[in-house]
């Protein structure tokens, strides 16, 4: 940095070294920028990994292809995750964390609503999540077909706790007549299947029926349709 000091009508320019505090601020800013870039790279890798595992399955998914899609290198993926198996597990952790943030956590602000309204809002959020992240259903189906350690880990870590948290709400709504009487597992998987499948088969639906499930209007309409099928006595009327 340069500072000009007037002296006897002449300008004398001297160099001034940055202070210790300035150097510390610069180093801190540099570290924060590096951390932000690393986190952005990591997030991009995880998203590309989920898409690859969803499209090809664990065995056929190629780490070099994932690196290329994420705009990074194979060595960078190895640096962040170590192995392909850990990359898969971390991408699944990130996937369920996203589900928790966008679908489950907002319910904490709705405790003053009725159980039926909380359920409707939850189902709408889950419908939009399923539309925006069809890779979630595809990964689950792929691992269920193959079976083995990865599926067992995913079920124990995420699926089973999520199901257990849902059963009480569904049972209550069934007992009060808001949902039809049936075995809880049948109700749960029928509901999840109705929500997820159109987005998993979105390309087929567009070719076969000319219908775009991915538009905002179609996503909202699909949530209404599922609610009307599950709760026919409390039909939702779409806005005109």
N, C-alpha and C positions, 0 to 999 in steps of 0.2 A: 504494500500500500504506500502511496506517496502523499506527502503533505507539503504544501507551499507556504513558506514563512517570509513575509515581507521584511527586508532589511536594507536601509539606506537607499530606498527607491528601487533596489534590485530584488528580483525574486530568486531565492535560493531554495532548490529542491533537495530534500533529504529523504532517505528511505527509512520507514518506520516498521519494525518487525511487529507482527500481530502479537497481541498480549496472550498470556497463558489462558485466560478465560476464552478469548476468541478461538484459540486452537482447540480447546475442549468442546466448544459449541460446534465447530466445523467437524471434528471427529464424531461427535454424537449424531449430527445430521447425516454424515456419511454412513454410519452404522445403521441408522433408521432406514435410509434409502436402500442399502444392501439387503436388510431384512425384509423390506416390503417387496423388493424384486424377487428374493428367494421364495417368499410366500406366494407371490403371484405365479411363479414358475411351478411351484409345488401344486397349487390349485389347478393349474392348467393340465399338468401331468395326470392328476387324479381324474379329472373330467374325461380326458382322452382315453385313459385306461378303462374307465367304466364303459365308455362307448365301445371300445374294442372287445372287452370281455363279454358285453351284452350281445354284440354282433357275431362273435366267432367262438365264444366259450373260452374257458381258461387255457386249455391245451393249445388251441389253434391261434390264440392271440399272440402277436409278435411284439416283443418289447421294443425292437428297433422301429417298427411301424408306429408304435405309440409315441416314441421319442420324436419321430418325424412329424406326426400330427400335432404334437405339443410345441413344436418349434425349438426343440432342445436336442440333447445327445443321449446316447445309450449310457455313457459314463455318468452323466448328470442324474439319470434315473437310478443308477447303481449307487451313487453318492447319497441320494435322498432316501432310498428304500432298501437297498441291499440286494434283494432277490425278487424274482417274479411273484413268488408266493406272497411275500410281504407287501408288494405293490398291490396285489389283489385285495389282501386283507385291509390295507390302509384305504383303498378306494371304497371298500364296503363300509368301513367305519365312517368315512366322510359322507357317504350316501345316507346312512341312517342318522348321522348328525344333522344333515340338511332336512331330512324328514322331521326330526324332532323340532328344529327351529321354526320351520314353516308351517307345520300342520299341528303338532301337539302343543308346543309352548304357548301359542296365542290363546288357548283355552283358559289359561290362568287369569286372563283379563275378563272372562265371561262368566265368572262364578255367580253373578247376580241374575243370570238368565235361567230360564226353565231348562230342564234336562232335554226336552225335545228340541229347543232352539240351539242348545249347545251341540247336540248331535247333528242337526242340519248344517250348522256352520262348520263343524269338523268334517263332515262328508264333502262339503263344497271345497274346503281347502285341500282335502285329500284327492279329490277329482282333478283339481288344477295341478297339484304336484304330480299326479300320475300322467297327465298330459305333457307336462314340461320335462318329465324325467321317465320316459318309458323304459329306459335301461334298467330301472329298479326291478320291474316285473320280469324283464328278459333274463337278468342275472339270476334271479330267484328260480325261475323255471329251468334255466340251464343247469344250475347246481343241483336242483331237485332230481333232474333226469339222471345225472351222473352219480349223485350220492357221494358219501365219503367224508373225509376230515373237514374240508372247507364248509360243506353244508352243515355238519354238526356244530362247527364253531360259530357259524352265522346264526343258527337257530338258538344256541345257548346264549350268545352274547346279545342278540338284538330281537329276533323274531319272537321267542317265547316270552320275554318280558313285555314286549309290545302287545301280544295277544292277551296276556294276563291282565294288563291295564285296561283293555277294551271290554273284557267279559262282564265286568260289573255294570258298566253303563248299558250294554246291550241287554243284559238280564233284567235290569230295572225297567227299561223301556218295553221289554216283552211282558213283564209282569203287570205293567199299568195299561197294556193294550195298545201301545203306540206302534209296536212291531209285532209281526205275526208269530204265533207259537210254532217252534221247531227246535231241533237240537241246536245248541249254541254254535258248535263248529260249522254246521250246515249254513246257519245264518251268516256267520262271519265270512266264510269263504265264498258264499254266493254274493255277498255284498262287495267284497274285494274284487272278485272276478268280473262282476258287472261294471265296476268302475274302471278297472285296468284294461280289460281286453280290447275295447275299441281303439285305444291309443297304441297298443301293441300291434294291432292289425290295421293301423291307419292307412297304410299304402294300399292294402287290399280293398278297404272300404272305398277309397277314392277311385280305384280302377273299376270296381264292380258296381258301385252305386253312385259315383260322382259326388260323394259327400265328403267334405273336409272336416274331420273331427278336431282338427287343430286350430280352427278359428276360435276367437274369444266367445263368439255367440254359441258355437257348437259345444264348447266346453261347459258353459253355463247351462245350456239346454240338456246336456247329458246328465249333469248333476241333478237337475229338476226331474228328469226321467227316472233316475235311480231312486230318488226320494219318493216319487209317486208310486213306484213299484213296491218299495219297502213299506210305505205308510199310506196305503190307498184311502184310508178314512180321513187323512189329513193332507189332501192333495195340494200341491204347489201349483199356483196359476202363474204361468210366465207373464212378464209385463207385456202389454200390447204395444 
